[in-house]
Amino acid sequence: MNWRRLMVKALIGAAACMVLLGLTVGACAAKDYSAIIRSVYSQLLASRGNSYNGWCGQYVLDQLSANGIGYVTNGGSCNGNQIYYSIVDGAKTSGGYTQVKFGGNNALYDIVNRYGSTVENIVVSFTHQSGHSDSNPGAGHTNFLYAIVDGNIYFSESYGGYGYKEGDPQVLSIGQYMSRYNNSYGNIIGAVVYEPAACIQLWGIEENSEWSGNAKLRAKRTDNDSNHYAIFYIDDVPITGHINSDDNGFFNVTIDTTNYNDGTHQLSIYYANTQSGSWDVRNIVFKNIIKLQNVEEGSVWGGDATFIAKRFDNDDNHYAIFYLDDVPITGHISADANGYFRRTLNTTEYPNGHHQLSIYYACTSHGGWDVRQIEFYNEDEKTMSTPDFILPASLTVIEEGAFEGLSMTVVQCPEGLKEIGADAFRNCARLKEIYIPASVTFIDGGALEGCAEDLTIFGHAGSVAEAYANLNGIEFVETED
């Protein structure tokens, strides 16, 4: 177990908020193990009808059952110094726990080193019975430890002693526990941790699978509680903060694999669904050949768009091809001296909306791809329709009310026109487009009153026509000379 997992678990079990690699981890509410011990012993005593009187092995097995953990043995004796040998390492119990064995007198310290400062559900076995020796061990001794929390062991005994009655909750530091029991029962033969079933699974990610470009990584919780967070890690470094699952129980993160060295990396996820949390881990391989460098997923482009891609090998002898909607938009093109491929595209030549941009790089026999979904958006350039009313080229002034109320749709005013008088086109209800040349120096305020609501004035930038359109809330479209 690596240092990052140990630190996470230590922080989860702490009594205050601490900082983990820049992420704030809130403390879990501490369990009242003493109350749990009393309750379980009371239930067992009621069920048995009599005390255990030092029958330590049976007391351990009964506590495993009463706590919903269960156990798997090879059929051998489960009393005292034999229980450790009888428990099957790696077996899954009826409660969904996995039995993990640690041998030797330092087993408890090894367990804390592996799992962190809060570890629950441990069976520990000693070499000899009280008053005996290793050469004459007798039945030996065993305990069920409800938890080790910050170096303190919570447990009870199958007999009275040391100022406690049978079944009374006891709390000793690991050092105190070792001192007491090593003196009375000899060294620890070994201990067994009952690991809870994992409640998180990396989804659709096979061991040693290859990933490139923008990789969407997913994990799924297997419980029904949406109130717990998860953290993704790459190589023991968090790549998310505390994230919540979606409505379907999935945690999602997208990473740019080109930000990492090619090769094997460890992907893991921590799910804070219990005091000790759940993990899932995979080794995955990042293998990048080509990347669309300046193109974000879902980005919007208009006008002349320059797309850039970069190769990640050191061979400048291979070509690339850009594609739009699976249609090539280049021939075979080479990278520049820095390994970049470029293609400038006039997006106005394509429909607005969704498109797929991709690049193929022929660096190996099977080549490499990178793909993005993008959007094109260009405002349609409005052009004037064919006039149905063309004024004479010699006209310089349109007199007051000259065309009032006439049925016309598109009007072409002549170059050289100087003035448009009051009510010149008043109430021309069908008039939608009119061209007013730059030569016009005066337009009466009511000249176009009562025309179509979607009237557009075509003219030149900076002209009186543009000023008139802006003043009266009329659409203005600039025309070329």
Secondary structure, 3 states (H helix, E strand, C coil): CCHHHHHHHHHHCCCCCEEECCEEECCCCCCCHHHHHHHHHHHHHHHHCCCCCCCHHHHHHHHHHHCCCCCCECCCCCCHHHHHHHECCCCECCCCCEEEEEECCCHHHHHHHHHCCEEEEEEEEECCCCCCCCCCCCCCEEEEEEEEECCEEEECCCCCECCECCCCCEEEEHHHHHHHHHHHHCCEEEEEEEECCCCEEEECCCCCCEECCEEEEEEEECCCCCCCCEEEEECCEECCCCECCCCCCEEEEEEEHHHCCCEEEEEEEEECCCCCCEEEEEEEEECCCEEECCCCCCCEECCEEEEEEEECCCCCCCCEEEEECCEECCCCECCCCCCEEEEEEEHHHCCCEEEEEEEEECCCCCCEEEEEEEEECCCCCCCCCCCCEECCCCCCEECCCCCCCCCCCEEECCCCCCEECCCCCCCCCCCCEEECCCCCCEECCCCCCCCCCCCEEEECCCCHHHHHHHHHCCEEEECCC
